[in-house]
């Protein structure tokens, strides 16, 4: 089974944790709050639909899926000759892609390298450099069939699928542009219960808008200077039905 590495880093990303969540039971995977799509990256051969209300997230994914590999490989590396990504004569989406890699686990693309990146002796697989750029290009062929939408989660058609629901967390998810403060969690709970197929819902310990159970401590992508360890809980439709 092909497993892809992240195409960009994102605050609260689930790539490391995704292997521990229930495997998809359906041919289609839908991530209504896609972010960096850590779950779908573990199962790229499925029919994948990524949705995010943030146009920056949706635009980044659309660019990654559609851009020729040669275009990705030609994106400029940071060499100190440009001040910010605004200085680059590139499509906005390309500048966003580079910007995600100029810090670790940010909620928005950066325009210039963080001190953490500037202080690194070698960028390796952690920041915008030759290795990351080549990896992105080499993985694109696996996701050309993916679909991206930019809408509110409630507007998604209720089709049979594995729904991996990883919303901004009720208590901790306020760092995003479209964060927890804009979510009606009782309504989201009803929506999750109504999904056709398999529903897997993530949250942080203490959340009570669904009858979550303890899952595991997970090291996520929470930023260069934070531990990023989260006590995760989970809810699945199958468990409730049982």
N, C-alpha and C positions, 0 to 999 in steps of 0.2 A: 504494500500500500504506500502510495506517495504521500509524504508529509512535506509541506513547504515551510520555509522559515519566514519570519515577518517581512512584509514589504515596507512597513514603516512602524516605528514605535509610537505608543500611545498610552496616555495615563489610564491605568486600570486595565491594560491589555491582558488577554486571557491565553496567550499562546502556550506558555509553560503549563498552565493548569488544564488546558483543553483535553489532554489525553486522559484525564481522570473522570471527565463527565461521561454520561451514558452515550454509547455509540449511536449514530443516527439509524433509525429504523425505517426510513423512507428514502426514496431516490432523490428527493429535493430537500435541501437545507435552506432555511430562511433565517437570517439574522436581522431582526427589526431595528436593533440598536447596534449597528455593525461595528463602529470603531475600526480597529485594526483587524477584525474578523479572525481572531485566534482559533475559534472552533472550526470554521470553514477551511482554514489552512491545513487542518489535520485530515480533511476529507475532500480534497480539491476536485476529485473526479465526479462528485455528485453534481446534480443540477443546483447551482448555488444562486440565491437571490440575496444581495446585500442591500439593506436600506439604512439610511441615516438622515435625520432631520437637518443635520449640519451640512450646508452645501460644500464646505471645505472638505469634509470627509468623503462625501459622495463624489465630488469633483476629483479628488486624489485617486480614488479607486477607478473612476471612469478613465482617467488618463493612463493609469498603470495597465488596465485591461486593453486599451485601444492603441497605445503608442507603439510604433515599431521598435524592435529590440535595438536596432541601430541608433534610434533617437535617444533611448535610455543610455546607451553606452557612450554617447557624445555629450551627455550633460556635464557641465564643468564641475571639477572638484574644487574644494576651497584651497586656494594657494596664497591667500593674503592680498591678492590684487583686486578683489572686489570687497566692498564694505558690507553690503547686505544683499539679500537675494533680489531686492528691488533693482539692483544694478545690472541684473542679468537679462539679456534680450531673449527671454524664454516665455512660453505660455504660462499664465498664472498657475495652472495646475502643476506644471513642472517645478515651479518655484516652491509650491507647497510641498511637493515630494521631497525636495532637497531640504526644506525647512524642518520637516519632521525629524531628520537625522542630525540636526545641528544642536540638539539637546537630547536627553534621555527621558522618555515617558512624559512628554509635555502634553497639555490639553489643546494646544494650538501650535501650528508650525512656527518655528523661530525664523527670524530674518538674518541673524548672524550667529556664529558659533558661540555656545556658552563657554564659560571659563573651564567647565569640566572637559569639553571637547578640545579647547585650545591647549590644555595642560597634558593631554594624552600624548605619550611617546609614539604610539602607533594606533591608528584608528581601528584596525582589525575589522571585526564584524559589529562594532558598536556605534559607529558614527559614519558620516558621509565620506566615503573614500572609494578606492578602486574595488575593494572586495565587496562592499555593499552594492555598489552600482552594477558590477558584473553578476552578482547573485540575483538581483531584481530582474535583469534582462534574461537570465537563464531560466527563471521560473515562470515568465509570462506565458509561455506556451501552455502551461497547465491550467490557466484561468481565462483563456480567451472566450470561453463559453459562459462565464459568469455574467449576471445581470445586476445592474446597480440602479436603485431608485432613491429619490430625495423627497420624502414625504413624512407626514406624521404616521407613527406606527399603526394607528387606528384605521388608516386608509388602505392598508394592505388587504388584498383579497384573501379570504379564509380558505385556502387550498390545502389539500392533504400534503403534509410535509413534516419534517423535523424542525420545530421552531426553537431556536436557541436564543432565549430572551435574556439579554445582559444589559438592563437599563442603567442609567445613572442611579447609584444607590441612594435610598431615601435620606440617609444621614450623611453619607460621605461624597455624594455625587453632585456637588455644587460648583466644581471647578470648570465644568464644561460650559460652552456657550449656550447649549440647550440642555441644561442640567435638571436635577431633581426638583428644583423650585417650579418648573413648568409642567410637572407630571401630576396627574390626579391618580394616586396609587390605588384607591379602591376600584376605580374604573379600569386601571391596568390589570388588576387581579381578575376582574370579570372577563376581560378580554383574553387573558392567558387561559382561563378555564374553558373558554369557548373555542380554542384552536382545534382545527381538524387535523388529527394525526398525533404526533408526539410533541409534548411541550416540556422543555427543560428551562427552568428559571433560576437565575443566579441572584444572590444578594449577600449582604454583610450580616454578621451576627447581630441580633437585636431587632432585625426587621420583622414586622408582624402583619404586613398587608396580604400575605399568603401564609398558610401553615408550613413554614419552612422547617427543615430538619438540619442539624449540624452536618457539615460535609467534611471540610479539612482546612488546615492552615495552608495558604497558598502565597507564594512569592510572585507578585505581579509586576507590571511595569509602572512604577509609581514615581519615577524621577531619579536623577543621578545621586541625590544626597539624602534619600529616604530609604528605609529598609524595604518598603513595599510588601510587607507580610500582612496578609488579611485573613481574618477568621471567617471563612465562607460558609454560607448555608445554601440549601438547594430545595427546590420544589419541582416535582414532576407530576404530570397529569395521571400517569399510570399508577403511581403510588396512591394518589388520592382515590382513584377509581377502585383500587383494591381494598 
